[in-house]
Amino acid sequence: PFWYRKDDEEKSLNFDGMITLPLHRKQFFQCILGEMDHPGPSDLPRAAERHPGEIVQRTIEALEPPLLKKQAGPSVLIVEDNPVNQRVAAGMLGKLGCQVTIVDTGSQALTLLKDTDVDCIVMDWELPDMDGLAITQRIRELEHGRAFVHSSAYWHRHHGLAAPPVPHIPIVGMTAHVLSEHGQQCLENGMDDCLFKPVYLRDFERILRQWVGFVPGGVIDPSSFKADDKADWTGTHSVATRDSEREHHEGTPSKFPADSELYDVSAALHALEGDEGLLYSLFHIFKGTTPDLIKGMHQAIHMQNRPELKRLAHQLKGALSAVHAMHEGREAEQLECRAVSATFSHLHAAVIELEQGVKQLICVFERLSLLQGETEGRPSPAISFTNEGIRNDHAS
């Protein structure tokens, strides 16, 4: 045991007090309250000499973090312009206990990062002002120039002085592109990982564990992390593995009598870990945002603007993937590929066909929302279809 010695006073140690080993519980709490075995050389008064309110305040401050107070989860910045995908990512990360901030563009992300330190960034591939790869490269340049410094705040709060997995801000790409080569391209441009849409809750759990050191309700051994860890593109990220996820969805019971041939609500609920509230909020956002995408596709074909048609088809593909409308998502993917070289007459026909599929989906979503009671007695927004596409009559 370590005993208090007279010669310690001669060293002028700036301790407020001292306790002896072996340590006992009562002794420990007396120390926290200021009732030291041996008062130190500082001018801090003993507990009996302080005002009772002062003792209580110090006790709460000393005991709550981290012994009594539940710590806030890591801060995650989502850079995504699609409202449906925003809701999916924010809903899942929020469920895991994260503090989520959402921005629509890369420039907004760069502005926020100048004044705000985040524990992780989830970055969409395609954004309005610049793509996710270009934004990531810019962030790495600013980090290198010390324009902002990543503090690994959550990691150090929970793992002390142990080295975090990476010294920079972890950036995880999120893309609706289907080839695993896109994941490798993310890594080559400065990202640490990449997720393919549709994204599942366990995907976010993995990246939080691997890059932030966070497991909801769990404890992580910091020694299990390596600074040179990189994503493995031969396993869980592969397209074949992602397609096999659908096999696990089959046979999931559902209490909603939807048209399974048009939409598999059981598979959607399974992918969202049974979160019905999140699913029906996605239905609402989908109904509110899809009309503009379809209308924009018709306008792009009229103006013979192939890049814009390709961009809108990619956005619609992401939204369809988020609500797990796989058949329509594949049609949007085909339209995205054909937008580069197909004749505009063929593209127009493809948009009309996709529009009808979206129309049927919205009807199913409205019926499911009514069954769920999400409308709370309010009538659903009227959706009409014209030659220019879907129109939300309440928005006009």
BAPA-617326 format. One record per residue (C-alpha): residue number from 0; x, y negated, z negated; chain. Coordinates in steps of 0.1 Angstrom, whole numbers. Each point is the difference from the previous one (the first is absolute). Example, Ala and Ser with C-alpha at 12.3 -4.5 7.8 and 13.67 -1.06 7.14 Angstrom:
2
R  num     xx     yy     zz  chaine
R    0    123     45    -78       A
R    1     14    -34      7       A
//
This chain:
396
R  num     xx     yy     zz  chaine
R    0      0      0      0       A
R    1     10    -36      5       A
R    2      0    -19    -32       A
R    3      0    -38     -5       A
R    4     36    -11     -9       A
R    5     11    -31    -17       A
R    6     27     -7     27       A
R    7    -28     -3     26       A
R    8     -8    -34    -15       A
R    9     35    -11      7       A
R   10     -4      7     38       A
R   11    -29    -26      1       A
R   12    -23     24     19       A
R   13    -31    -19     10       A
R   14    -25     27    -10       A
R   15    -32    -10    -17       A
R   16      2     30    -23       A
R   17     11     36     -2       A
R   18    -14     34     -7       A
R   19     18     32     -9       A
R   20      1     34     16       A
R   21    -16     25      0       A
R   22    -30    -20     11       A
R   23    -34      5    -16       A
R   24    -34    -11     14       A
R   25     -8    -23    -30       A
R   26     34    -15      2       A
R   27     -3     -6     37       A
R   28    -33    -19     -3       A
R   29     13    -20    -29       A
R   30     28    -11     23       A
R   31    -24    -11     27       A
R   32    -20    -19    -25       A
R   33     31    -18    -12       A
R   34      4     19    -33       A
R   35     36     10      5       A
R   36     20     22    -23       A
R   37     28    -26      2       A
R   38     -5    -35     13       A
R   39     24    -11     26       A
R   40     20    -32      2       A
R   41    -26    -19     21       A
R   42    -24    -25    -14       A
R   43    -31     21      8       A
R   44    -22      1    -31       A
R   45    -10     33    -15       A
R   46    -36     13      7       A
R   47    -12    -10    -35       A
R   48     10    -36      6       A
R   49    -17     -4     33       A
R   50    -36     -9      6       A
R   51    -23     30      4       A
R   52    -11    -11     35       A
R   53     36     -2     11       A
R   54      6     36    -11       A
R   55    -31     13     19       A
R   56     10    -18     32       A
R   57     35     14     -1       A
R   58    -14     35     -8       A
R   59    -23     -1     30       A
R   60     28    -13     23       A
R   61     23     27    -12       A
R   62    -23     30      1       A
R   63    -22     -6     30       A
R   64     26      1     28       A
R   65      6     28      6       A
R   66    -13     20    -30       A
R   67    -36    -11     -2       A
R   68     -8    -21     30       A
R   69     -7     16     34       A
R   70     26    -13     25       A
R   71    -11    -15     32       A
R   72      7     20     31       A
R   73     24     -9     27       A
R   74     -7    -30     23       A
R   75     -6     10     37       A
R   76     -2    -23     29       A
R   77    -22     12     29       A
R   78      7    -16     34       A
R   79    -29     11     22       A
R   80    -24    -20     22       A
R   81    -27     26      4       A
R   82    -27     -5    -27       A
R   83    -10     37     -1       A
R   84     36     11     -5       A
R   85      5    -27    -25       A
R   86    -29     13    -21       A
R   87     13     36      3       A
R   88     35     -8    -12       A
R   89    -11    -24    -27       A
R   90    -26     24    -13       A
R   91     24     29     -3       A
R   92     29    -20    -14       A
R   93    -24    -17    -25       A
R   94    -13     34    -10       A
R   95     36     10     -8       A
R   96      4    -30    -22       A
R   97     19    -24     22       A
R   98     -3    -37      2       A
R   99     -8     -7     36       A
R  100      5    -31     22       A
R  101    -11     -1     36       A
R  102     11    -22     29       A
R  103    -10      1     36       A
R  104     32    -10     18       A
R  105     38      3     -3       A
R  106      5    -38     -5       A
R  107    -24      1    -30       A
R  108     21     29    -14       A
R  109     32    -19      4       A
R  110    -14    -31    -16       A
R  111    -13     20    -30       A
R  112     32     19     -5       A
R  113     19    -33     -4       A
R  114    -18     -6    -33       A
R  115    -12     34    -10       A
R  116     19     32     -8       A
R  117    -19     32      8       A
R  118      9     36     -8       A
R  119    -10     14     35       A
R  120    -12    -11     34       A
R  121    -24     20     21       A
R  122      4    -13     36       A
R  123    -22      6     30       A
R  124     18      6     33       A
R  125    -21    -24     22       A
R  126     -8    -35    -13       A
R  127    -13    -32     17       A
R  128     32    -21     -2       A
R  129     28     25      0       A
R  130      2     38     -4       A
R  131      9     17    -32       A
R  132     34     10     12       A
R  133     10    -37      7       A
R  134    -14    -11    -34       A
R  135     20     27    -17       A
R  136     32    -10     17       A
R  137     -6    -36    -10       A
R  138     -6     10    -36       A
R  139     33     19      0       A
R  140     18    -30     14       A
R  141    -14    -23    -27       A
R  142      9     25    -27       A
R  143     36      2     14       A
R  144      1    -38      0       A
R  145    -13     -1    -36       A
R  146    -30    -20     10       A
R  147    -19     21    -24       A
R  148     11     28    -23       A
R  149    -18     32     -9       A
R  150      0      5    -37       A
R  151    -14     36     -1       A
R  152    -21    -14    -28       A
R  153    -23     30     -5       A
R  154     28     25      3       A
R  155     22    -17    -27       A
R  156    -30     -5    -22       A
R  157     -6     37     -2       A
R  158     34     15      8       A
R  159     24    -25    -17       A
R  160     34     -3     16       A
R  161     -3     31     22       A
R  162      7    -10     36       A
R  163    -32     -3     21       A
R  164     -3     22     32       A
R  165     10    -30     22       A
R  166     14    -34     -8       A
R  167    -23    -18     23       A
R  168    -38     -4      2       A
R  169    -14     34     11       A
R  170    -20     -4     32       A
R  171    -23     27     12       A
R  172    -13     -1     35       A
R  173    -36      9      8       A
R  174    -10      8     36       A
R  175    -27     15     21       A
R  176     25     11     26       A
R  177      0     37      4       A
R  178     36     10      7       A
R  179     25      8    -28       A
R  180     26    -20     20       A
R  181    -18    -31    -12       A
R  182      8     10    -35       A
R  183     36      3      8       A
R  184     -1    -34     17       A
R  185    -13    -14    -33       A
R  186     31     13    -18       A
R  187     24    -13     26       A
R  188    -15    -35     -3       A
R  189      5     -3    -38       A
R  190    -31     17    -14       A
R  191      4     26    -27       A
R  192    -30     22      9       A
R  193    -30      2     23       A
R  194    -36     13     -3       A
R  195    -22     11     29       A
R  196    -36    -11     -1       A
R  197    -23     13    -13       A
R  198     18     -4    -33       A
R  199     -9     22    -30       A
R  200      1     -8    -37       A
R  201     29     25     -5       A
R  202     20    -19     27       A
R  203     -1    -31    -21       A
R  204      8     20    -31       A
R  205     31     14     17       A
R  206     14    -33     11       A
R  207     -7    -16    -34       A
R  208     18     28    -17       A
R  209     29      1     24       A
R  210      7    -37      5       A
R  211    -14    -17    -31       A
R  212      3     26    -27       A
R  213    -38      0     -7       A
R  214    -22     29     -7       A
R  215    -35     -7    -13       A
R  216     -2     16    -35       A
R  217     34     17      5       A
R  218     36     -4    -10       A
R  219     29      1     24       A
R  220     36     10     -6       A
R  221     21    -28     15       A
R  222     28     24      6       A
R  223    -22     18     26       A
R  224      3    -30     24       A
R  225     28     -6     25       A
R  226      8    -33     15       A
R  227      5     15     34       A
R  228    -34     18      1       A
R  229    -17     -3     33       A
R  230    -34     12     13       A
R  231     -1     35     13       A
R  232    -15      0     35       A
R  233     -1     38      4       A
R  234    -26      6    -27       A
R  235    -29    -19    -13       A
R  236      3    -28     25       A
R  237     -3     21     31       A
R  238    -29     -2     23       A
R  239     -6     37     -2       A
R  240     -2     -1    -38       A
R  241    -22    -30      2       A
R  242    -24     18     23       A
R  243     -1     30    -23       A
R  244    -14    -23    -27       A
R  245    -34      3     16       A
R  246      0     37     -7       A
R  247     -2     -8    -37       A
R  248    -30    -22      5       A
R  249    -22     27     15       A
R  250    -25     14    -23       A
R  251      0    -30    -24       A
R  252    -36     -2    -14       A
R  253    -19    -33      5       A
R  254    -33    -11    -14       A
R  255     -6    -23     29       A
R  256    -20     15     30       A
R  257     19    -18     27       A
R  258      4     11     36       A
R  259     31     22     -4       A
R  260      4      1     38       A
R  261      3    -38      1       A
R  262     19     -6    -32       A
R  263     14     23    -27       A
R  264     -6    -19    -32       A
R  265     13     29    -20       A
R  266     34     -3     16       A
R  267      1    -37     -5       A
R  268     -9      3    -37       A
R  269     27     27     -4       A
R  270     26    -22     15       A
R  271    -10    -28    -24       A
R  272      1     23    -30       A
R  273    -38     -1     -3       A
R  274     -1    -38     -4       A
R  275    -35     -7     14       A
R  276      2    -37     -9       A
R  277     31     -4     21       A
R  278    -15     19     29       A
R  279    -32    -21      1       A
R  280     20    -32     -3       A
R  281     19     12     31       A
R  282    -33      5     18       A
R  283    -10    -36     -8       A
R  284     33    -14     12       A
R  285     -1     21     31       A
R  286    -34    -12     10       A
R  287     11    -36     -6       A
R  288     32      1     20       A
R  289     -5     25     28       A
R  290    -23    -24     21       A
R  291     28    -24      5       A
R  292     24     27     11       A
R  293    -24     14     26       A
R  294     -9    -35     13       A
R  295     37     -7      3       A
R  296      6     31     20       A
R  297    -27    -10     25       A
R  298     16    -35      3       A
R  299     35     15      4       A
R  300    -13     21     29       A
R  301    -17    -30     16       A
R  302     32    -20     -3       A
R  303     21     30     11       A
R  304     21     -4    -31       A
R  305     16     34     -6       A
R  306     21     -9    -31       A
R  307    -30    -14    -18       A
R  308    -21     31      9       A
R  309     27     22    -13       A
R  310      3    -19    -32       A
R  311    -37      1     -7       A
R  312     -3     37      8       A
R  313     28      6    -25       A
R  314    -18    -20    -26       A
R  315    -32     19      6       A
R  316     19     33     -2       A
R  317     13    -10    -34       A
R  318    -35    -10    -12       A
R  319    -15     33     12       A
R  320     28     19    -16       A
R  321     -6    -18    -33       A
R  322    -36     12     -1       A
R  323     11     34     13       A
R  324    -20     -1     32       A
R  325     26     23     17       A
R  326    -18      5     34       A
R  327     -5    -37      6       A
R  328     35     -7    -12       A
R  329     14     23     27       A
R  330    -21    -18     26       A
R  331     14    -33    -12       A
R  332     35     14      2       A
R  333     -5     12     36       A
R  334    -13    -35      8       A
R  335     31    -15    -15       A
R  336     23     22     21       A
R  337    -20     -6     32       A
R  338     -1    -38     -4       A
R  339     35     -2     14       A
R  340     -7     14     35       A
R  341    -35     12      5       A
R  342    -23    -19     24       A
R  343    -23    -25    -17       A
R  344    -31     18     13       A
R  345     11     31    -19       A
R  346      9    -21    -31       A
R  347    -34    -16      1       A
R  348    -17     34      1       A
R  349     22     12    -29       A
R  350    -10    -31    -21       A
R  351    -37      6      7       A
R  352      4     37    -11       A
R  353     19    -10    -31       A
R  354    -26    -27     -8       A
R  355    -28     25      0       A
R  356     20     23    -23       A
R  357      5    -30    -24       A
R  358    -38     -8      3       A
R  359     -8     35    -12       A
R  360     25     -2    -28       A
R  361    -15    -32    -13       A
R  362    -35     15      0       A
R  363     13     29    -21       A
R  364     18    -24    -23       A
R  365    -31    -20     -5       A
R  366    -21     31     -8       A
R  367     27     13    -24       A
R  368      1    -34    -17       A
R  369    -37      0     -4       A
R  370      1     34    -16       A
R  371     27    -10    -23       A
R  372    -19    -31    -11       A
R  373     29    -24      9       A
R  374    -24    -25     16       A
R  375    -16     -6    -35       A
R  376    -33     -9     16       A
R  377     15    -24     26       A
R  378     -6      8     37       A
R  379     30     11     20       A
R  380     14    -25     25       A
R  381    -16      3     33       A
R  382     23     15     26       A
R  383     -9     -5     37       A
R  384     18     10     32       A
R  385      3    -21     30       A
R  386     20      1     32       A
R  387     28    -18    -18       A
R  388      1     25    -28       A
R  389    -13      4    -35       A
R  390    -13    -31    -17       A
R  391     -6     -5    -37       A
R  392    -31    -22      0       A
R  393      6    -12    -36       A
R  394     34    -13     10       A
R  395    -12    -22     29       A
//
